Amino acid sequence: MATKSAHHGDNYINFEKGLWSWLTTVDHKRIGLMYMISVMFFFFVGGVMALLLRLELFAPNATANVGQVLKNGDVYNQVLTYHGAIMVFMVIVPGIPAILGNFFLPLHLGAKDVAFPKINLLSWYCFMAGAALAILTFFFNKIDTGWTFYTPYSIRTGTATVLMVLGAFVMGMSSVLTGLNFIVTVHKLRAPGMTMHRMPLFVWALYSTAILQMLATPVLAITLLLLAAEKLFGVGIFDPALGGDPVLFQHFFWFYSHPAVYIMIIPAMGVVSELITTFSRKVIFGYTAIAYSSLGIAAVSFFVWGHHMFVSGQSETAGILFSFITMLVGVPTAIKMFNWVATLYKGSISFDSPMLFALGFLFLFAIGGVTGIMLATLPIDVHFHDTYFVVAHFHYVMVGGTLMALMGGFYYWFPKMFGKMFNENLARLSFVFIFIGFNVTFFPQFILGAMGMPRRYFDYIPAYETLNKVSTVGSWLILTGFLFGLYAIVQGIRKGPKASMNPWNSKTLEWQTSSPPPHDNFAVEPIVTAGPYEYR
Amino acid sequence: MMWFNIAKAQSFMPTQGTEIAKQVDNLYGFLLITSFIACVLVIGGMIYFVWKYRRKTPNDKTAYISHNTFLEFLWSFIPLVIFLAVFVWGWYIYHNMRAMPKNALEINVLGKQWAWEVEYKNGYKTVNEVVVPIGQDVKILLTSSDVIHSFFVPSFRIKQDAVPGRYTALWFRAEKLGDFHIFCTEYCGTSHSGMIGKLKVVSREDFDRYLEQGQEERNLPLAKKGEKLFAVKACASCHSVDSPAVKVGPSLFQKFGHEEEMDNGEKLKFDENYIRESILEPNKHIVKGFPKGVMPTFQGQLNENELSALVEYIKELK
């Protein structure tokens, strides 16, 4: 490109100057940073909504002044919908693959860029366009369907479902494009000597995720188009008034959205594998088991969607089969947990903030995992289905799991991304507040669910008040933690001391180039002669 | 089985109103204990290791242990066995939950935004209240007139979606007298959290008397009948009748005979015909300040006699 003739920078950040050079960049590292800024913004918006929801639930509506933050059930339902949709489609699904994956997949493989740099940029624009469409609905015709868009409610409610669904569709394209790009990159651009079995586990995780993205997302796309067609033209696929089947939508929806749960968590498992081995300075235990269990989880995840529908009216036999297959997902997940703990054995463990987040992940994911088995058990799920128990469970897995890993990974790779160090004490403080706040917020919700409090409730009976109060107070602790974290990041970028090439003494390839990396990643193409974690 | 019940006591589950509830709690108790042990092993192991092997010098030597086939087999196999055992145990209870008993007392329940409409075999209708005799198999036949709802009785550990366009069912045999909550657990819009019903378990005699009373209500005066209908059709979730306070829709208190301004500026008299029109074609004339399209039509759901009863009731709201 002609505009690039006058570049002189020594790293990817100062390689070219000006906003336009960022908006037209095809450098995977810059695209990773652009994703980071967008996702952080969406996380902020979704987070503020979460705080409002918790504030509303601080007391039952009968109590004067408190418990009436959101005016009425309609406003609550709208905020709830946007909180869910933003956090799922704009934060947790793209989070790790789009930010850390984009930035580090080529570096991990010893490649100059991803296989299709321009498609990579296109996927960011798809993501932003989809997000813009979805957020646009908020300003003129809010939706209140919940992020699942269940029919026939979503067809009947007189709101902007079609536009929202179109937004999710376009964001889905971004997801598919990123997946495609990653798969080809892994197969085609590995440095000389980097066999599949010498790839870091984060790459394995991204690879498994990419396959899921490619196969599952189109199903969501078709489902959402059908929903839009139903709403616009009344074609009668889902609406019983037109001869459709409302439960069919749930089958379609979860056929995507259950694998999507693993799109959210597998990359987190990849990050945690990197963190545990680096900060224990020890080879990871059971490399092959971890790598292939990612693929195993990805494969089985396509056949478990019916466990969201045990009480929907699907047949007893279907319920039994789905329960059985769901139990099988527990095994590779348990294997990973044991492998991580075994890696710590006889290691040299440091408590740098990324490691704290990784240990936090293990703690929270253990609880998220065992409660997942409870939900897979048929008669117990009948009681827990659509109660706060489910809310607590998936927050433990997605927030406690994915977000902990995202934060840990972010602090871990911060020196590489920006060439500077952050304030370690602030980062640790941030972890402590988030970790404690998280448990204070979500553990009481397990009990609320067992007591029978249904989810998506604007108001509740007085018996549930105390635990809801505790939960709301917890959300303030989480907020405090994130504010400390944000401050640590901003201060680190502005005034942090210069980072060395490899501050954590890690073995993987991205640390064998300067911080921040040059435009082409490596001055000399690396040649790989051993596995990724040869700490001896 | 005592230790399961100890676990149950710590599990914060609501009162056990049925035999199934006890079975579910036993399995849940088992899972709680197993899960607790698993978490202690994983989290405890993690804490022990990070403390014992914390970095002492910058150049600690670490062990090079890449895998251990026996250990890995063991920790894949043991969870698998536990999961399968739990699955089979769950299957057994689930089958009991789903196998509908013959000769059960059948009660029809219709979910609608935002109330449970209950109808007994003798034609007696109530709203948000299901009364059943103790110690008898009861089968609830569910459906919905608008969106998906879900019928949930926490104390009985049972739940089933009410899906428009089809029937679903659940059964239970209550073993405790008293009142239990019915919640809607499938998100259904504005007043989802207000869609709360009561399940009353009474003695056989009380139940028979209850149904008889219901029969007698058919001979009530017109306005009383209207009041009943007003409750059954859940009109009160949108219209207040004892104060001028506005809910989702306009208040009906002391409105009869007065003039109302419509959203197009037109003034209409709030009379018998306007009430009738508003029930059958609610979007034709909207009172100023209220959105169109909120109220569903009741065309085809009320006969002439019922319409007159409602008009009579609204007339008397003074």
Contacts between the chains, C-beta under 8 A, distances in Angstrom:
chain1	res1	chain2	res2	distance
A	72	B	190	7.5
A	73	B	189	7.9
A	73	B	190	4.4
A	73	B	191	5.7
A	73	B	192	7.1
A	73	B	193	6.9
A	73	B	194	7.5
A	74	B	190	5.3
A	77	B	187	7.8
A	77	B	189	7.0
A	77	B	190	6.9
A	77	B	192	7.6
A	144	B	189	7.1
A	146	B	187	5.2
A	150	B	148	6.5
A	150	B	186	7.6
A	150	B	187	7.2
A	152	B	146	7.4
A	152	B	147	5.4
A	152	B	148	7.3
A	152	B	164	6.3
A	153	B	147	4.2
A	153	B	148	7.0
A	153	B	187	7.3
A	153	B	188	6.5
A	153	B	189	6.3
A	156	B	146	6.9
A	156	B	147	6.4
A	157	B	189	6.7
A	158	B	293	5.5
A	240	B	163	7.6
A	240	B	164	4.5
A	240	B	165	2.7
A	240	B	166	7.4
A	241	B	164	7.5
A	241	B	165	7.6
A	245	B	165	7.6
A	246	B	148	6.0
A	246	B	163	6.0
A	246	B	164	6.5
A	246	B	165	7.1
A	247	B	163	6.3
A	280	B	53	7.4
A	280	B	62	7.0
A	281	B	55	7.8
A	281	B	60	7.0
A	281	B	62	5.4
A	282	B	62	4.2
A	282	B	63	6.9
A	282	B	64	7.8
A	282	B	65	7.9
A	283	B	64	5.8
A	283	B	65	7.2
A	283	B	66	5.5
A	284	B	66	8.0
A	285	B	65	6.3
A	285	B	66	7.1
A	285	B	67	6.4
A	285	B	68	7.8
A	286	B	66	7.7
A	286	B	67	4.9
A	286	B	72	5.9
A	287	B	66	6.7
A	287	B	67	7.4
A	288	B	67	7.3
A	289	B	67	7.2
A	289	B	72	6.0
A	311	B	150	6.6
A	311	B	159	4.9
A	311	B	160	5.4
A	311	B	161	5.5
A	312	B	161	4.9
A	312	B	163	7.3
A	313	B	160	7.4
A	313	B	161	5.6
A	313	B	163	5.4
A	313	B	166	6.7
A	313	B	168	4.4
A	316	B	94	7.2
A	316	B	95	7.0
A	316	B	98	4.7
A	319	B	94	6.7
A	319	B	98	8.0
A	320	B	91	5.6
A	320	B	94	7.1
A	323	B	87	6.0
A	323	B	90	6.4
A	323	B	91	7.2
A	323	B	94	7.9
A	324	B	87	5.7
A	327	B	83	4.1
A	327	B	84	6.6
A	327	B	86	7.2
A	327	B	87	4.9
A	328	B	83	7.6
A	330	B	79	6.4
A	330	B	83	5.2
A	331	B	76	5.9
A	331	B	79	5.8
A	331	B	80	5.3
A	331	B	83	7.0
A	334	B	75	7.0
A	334	B	76	7.4
A	334	B	79	4.4
A	335	B	72	7.2
A	335	B	75	6.8
A	335	B	76	5.5
A	337	B	42	5.6
A	338	B	42	7.4
A	338	B	72	7.9
A	338	B	75	4.5
A	340	B	46	8.0
A	341	B	42	5.9
A	341	B	45	4.9
A	341	B	46	5.2
A	341	B	49	6.7
A	342	B	65	7.7
A	342	B	68	7.9
A	342	B	71	7.4
A	344	B	46	6.4
A	344	B	49	3.8
A	344	B	50	5.9
A	344	B	53	6.4
A	345	B	49	5.6
A	345	B	53	7.1
A	345	B	63	7.5
A	345	B	65	7.2
A	346	B	53	6.0
A	346	B	62	6.2
A	346	B	63	3.8
A	346	B	65	7.0
A	347	B	49	7.5
A	347	B	53	5.0
A	347	B	62	5.1
A	347	B	63	7.7
A	348	B	53	6.6
A	348	B	55	4.7
A	348	B	56	7.6
A	348	B	60	3.4
A	348	B	61	7.7
A	348	B	62	5.1
A	349	B	49	7.4
A	349	B	50	4.9
A	349	B	53	5.2
A	349	B	54	5.2
A	349	B	55	5.9
A	350	B	54	7.6
A	350	B	55	4.5
A	351	B	50	7.7
A	351	B	54	7.2
A	359	B	46	6.5
A	359	B	50	6.6
A	362	B	42	7.1
A	362	B	43	7.1
A	362	B	46	5.5
A	363	B	43	5.5
A	363	B	46	7.4
A	366	B	38	7.3
A	366	B	39	5.0
A	366	B	42	4.8
A	366	B	43	5.6
A	367	B	39	6.4
A	370	B	31	7.9
A	370	B	34	8.0
A	370	B	35	3.6
A	370	B	38	5.8
A	370	B	39	6.2
A	371	B	35	7.4
A	373	B	31	6.9
A	373	B	35	7.2
A	373	B	83	6.6
A	373	B	86	6.9
A	374	B	28	7.2
A	374	B	31	5.3
A	374	B	35	7.2
A	376	B	87	7.8
A	377	B	27	6.8
A	377	B	31	6.7
A	377	B	86	5.5
A	377	B	87	7.1
A	377	B	89	7.9
A	377	B	90	4.1
A	378	B	90	4.3
A	378	B	91	6.4
A	378	B	93	7.2
A	378	B	94	3.8
A	379	B	20	7.6
A	379	B	23	7.3
A	379	B	24	4.9
A	379	B	27	6.6
A	379	B	90	5.5
A	379	B	93	4.1
A	379	B	94	4.9
A	379	B	97	6.0
A	379	B	157	7.1
A	380	B	24	6.3
A	380	B	27	6.4
A	380	B	28	5.4
A	380	B	31	7.0
A	380	B	90	6.8
A	382	B	24	7.8
A	382	B	94	7.3
A	382	B	97	6.6
A	382	B	157	6.7
A	382	B	158	6.6
A	382	B	159	5.3
A	383	B	13	7.9
A	383	B	24	6.1
A	383	B	28	8.0
A	383	B	154	7.2
A	383	B	157	4.4
A	383	B	158	7.8
A	383	B	159	6.8
A	385	B	150	8.0
A	385	B	159	6.0
A	385	B	185	6.9
A	386	B	150	6.3
A	386	B	152	7.7
A	386	B	159	7.7
A	386	B	185	3.9
A	386	B	186	6.3
A	386	B	187	7.8
A	387	B	152	8.0
A	387	B	185	6.6
A	447	B	12	4.7
A	450	B	11	5.9
A	450	B	12	4.8
A	450	B	13	5.4
A	451	B	12	5.5
A	451	B	13	7.4
A	451	B	14	6.0
A	451	B	154	7.0
A	452	B	14	5.5
A	452	B	152	7.2
A	452	B	154	2.9
A	452	B	155	7.8
A	452	B	181	6.9
A	452	B	183	6.7
A	454	B	152	6.7
A	454	B	183	5.0
A	454	B	184	7.0
A	454	B	185	4.2
A	454	B	193	7.5
A	455	B	185	7.5
A	455	B	187	7.7
A	456	B	187	4.3
A	456	B	192	6.2
A	456	B	193	7.7
A	457	B	192	7.0
A	457	B	193	3.9
A	458	B	192	7.1
A	458	B	193	4.6
A	459	B	193	4.7
A	459	B	194	6.8
A	460	B	193	6.6
A	461	B	181	7.1
A	461	B	196	7.3
A	535	B	62	5.8
A	535	B	64	7.6
A	536	B	62	8.0
A	536	B	64	5.6
